[in-house]
Structures are given as C-alpha cells and as structure tokens.
C-alpha cells in the first residue's frame, strides 16, 4: 500500500490538523529526488530565508478554499473505497502537488519570520 493510501485509510485526512497530515504526506512524497516538489524545493532552498517579512506573512496566509477542502475530502473518501475514476485520481494528485509546493513555500516563509525575530 502506498503512503497516500495508508494515510487515507487511516482517516488522517479528516483529522482536525489535516494540514499537518497533508504536510507529512507531502514531505514523504517529496523525498523522490526527481519529483516536481523535490526540484522546486531545491530551487527555493526553504532553509535559506530571503523573503521580506511582509511577503512571508502573505505566503503563510495562502490556503485552499473551503470548497477545495470539501472536494479533496470527497476525493479522499472515494480513494479509501477504491472508487476514484482516473480523472479524479489525477485531480487528487494535482491537489497533492499544489499542497506540496505550498508547504515548501510556507516552510521558507516560517524560516524567514523565525530568522527575522529578535533573540529572546
């Protein structure tokens, strides 16, 4: 069973912290060196801050719409039952890739704000 199916079968998708679950899923998925997200991550170098604080806060505010979340949950439910059509599977993969790229950008934004904060 692939990681996506495992997380979908464990109902992680529905948890209150679904973004955390999605981030975990995408982090595992992005370990493939040639995946779009892995390449994009190397281009962005999330560990190196280079955003202004305002830009970082704007990136952190980005999120899926409630309608998109509802649709992703519906697709996840169908994936758990094995009833996704080919088009729906492709759509779910697209959502995962977008979420992966968003997680990479937000990681960079958090690092920027963390490095920009005064020492305690």
KOLSEVEX-431957 format. One record per atom (N, C-alpha, C): x, y, z; residue in one letter. Coordinates in steps of 0.2 Angstrom, whole numbers, plus 5000, padded with zeros to 4 digits. Example, Ala and Ser with C-alpha at 12.3 -4.5 7.8 and 13.67 -1.06 7.14 Angstrom:
// residues 2
506649725039A 506249785039A 506649845039A 506449895035S 506849955036S 506450005039S 
END
This chain:
// residues 120
500449945000X 500050005000X 500550065000X 500350114996X 500750174995X 500650225001X 501050265002X 500950315008X 500250355008X 500150375002X 499450415001X 498850365003X 498850305001X 498350265003X 498350245010X 498950235013X 498950225020X 498650285024X 498850345022X 498550395026X 497850405025X 497650395019X 496950405018X 496550345021X 496750285022X 496450235025X 496450245033X 496950285035X 496950295042X 496550355044X 496150375040X 495750435041X 496150495043X 496750505042X 497150555044X 496950625040X 496650605034X 496450665030X 495850705034X 495450675038X 494950705041X 495150735048X 495750725050X 495950755057X 495850825057X 495850855063X 495750925064X 496350965061X 496950935062X 497550955059X 497750925052X 497250935048X 497350905041X 497950935038X 498050995039X 498651025035X 499250985038X 499350975044X 499950935047X 499950875043X 499450835043X 499450775039X 499650775032X 499350825029X 499450845022X 500250855021X 500450895026X 501150915025X 501650855026X 501450805031X 501850745032X 501750705026X 501250695023X 501150655017X 501550685011X 501550755011X 501950785005X 502650785006X 502850785013X 503550785014X 503850715012X 503450665014X 503650595012X 503650585005X 503150615001X 503150604994X 503650644991X 503850704994X 504350744990X 505050714991X 505150664994X 505850634995X 506150604989X 505650594984X 505850574977X 506250634974X 506950614972X 507350674970X 507150704964X 506750674960X 506550704953X 505850724953X 505550724959X 504850744959X 504850824958X 504250844956X 504150924955X 504350954961X 504050934967X 504150964973X 504850964975X 505150904974X 505950904977X 506350954972X 506250954966X 506551004962X 506451074964X 505751094965X 505551154967X 505851174974X 505951124978X 506251134985X 506951154984X 507251124980X 508051144979X 508051214976X 507651224972X 507651294969X 507551344974X 507051334978X 506851384983X 507351384989X 507651334991X 508051324997X 507751355003X 507151315005X 506751335011X 507151355017X 507751325018X 508151335024X 508551405024X 508551435018X 508851505017X 508351555017X 508251595022X 507751655021X 507951705016X 507551725012X 507651785008X 507051815006X 506551815010X 505951845009X 505851905014X 505551955012X 505352015017X 504851985022X 504852015028X 504351985032X 503651995030X 503452045026X 502852055023X 502652005018X 503151985014X 503051935009X 502951865013X 503351855018X 503251795021X 502551785025X 502351835028X 501651835031X 501151825025X 501251855020X 500751845014X 500751775012X 501351745011X 501351675009X 501051625014X 501151645021X 500851605026X 500051605026X 499851655023X 499051665023X 498751625018X 499151605013X 498851565007X 498551495010X 498051475007X 497751415009X 497251395004X 497051335004X 496451305000X 495851335002X 495351344997X 494751374999X 494351315003X 493751335006X 493351285009X 493051235004X 492951264998X 492651224993X 493151174991X 493751194990X 494351144988X 494451094993X 494451115000X 494551065005X 493951015005X 493351035004X 492750995004X 492850944998X 493050964992X 493150924986X 493750874988X 494250894991X 494850854992X 494650794997X 494150815002X 493950765007X 493450715003X 493050734998X 492650694995X 493150644990X 493650674987X 494050634983X 494450584988X 494650604994X 494950554999X 494550505001X 493850515002X 493450465004X 493350414998X 493350434992X 493250394986X 493850354986X 494450384987X 495150344987X 495150284992X 494850304998X 494850245003X 494450195001X 493850204997X 493450144995X 493650124988X 494150154985X 494450124979X 493950144973X 493550194973X 493150214968X 493350274964X 493950294965X 494150354961X 494150344953X 493950384949X 494050374942X 494750404941X 494950384935X 495650414933X 495650484933X 495150524931X 495150594931X 495150624938X 494850584943X 494850604950X 495450594953X 495750534951X 496450524954X 496950574952X 496950594946X 497350644943X 497250714947X 496550724948X 496450784951X 496650784959X 496650734962X 496850724969X 497650734969X 497950704964X 498750714963X 498850784962X 498450824958X 498650894957X 498550934964X 498050914967X 497950944974X 498550934978X 498850874978X 499350854982X 500050894980X 500150894974X 500650934971X 500651004973X 500051034972X 499951104974X 500151114982X 499851074986X 499951074993X 500651064995X 501051024991X 501751014992X 502151074991X 501951104985X 502351174984X 502151224989X 501551224991X 501351274996X 501651265002X 501751205004X 502051185011X 502851205010X 503151195004X 503851215004X 503851295004X 503451335001X 503451405001X 503351425008X 502851395012X 502751415019X 503251395023X 503651345022X 504251325026X 504751385026X 504851405019X 505351465018X 505051525022X 504451535022X 504151595025X 504251595032X 504051535035X 504151525043X 504851535044X 505351515040X 506051515042X 506251595042X 505951625037X 506151705036X 505951735042X 505351725045X 505051755050X 505451735057X 505651675057X 505951655063X 506651685063X 506951695058X 507651725057X 507651795058X 507051825057X 506951895057X 506751925064X 506551875068X 506351895075X 506951905080X 506851955084X 507351975089X 507551915093X 508151905096X 508351855100X 507951865107X 507751815110X 507451815117X 507951815123X 
END
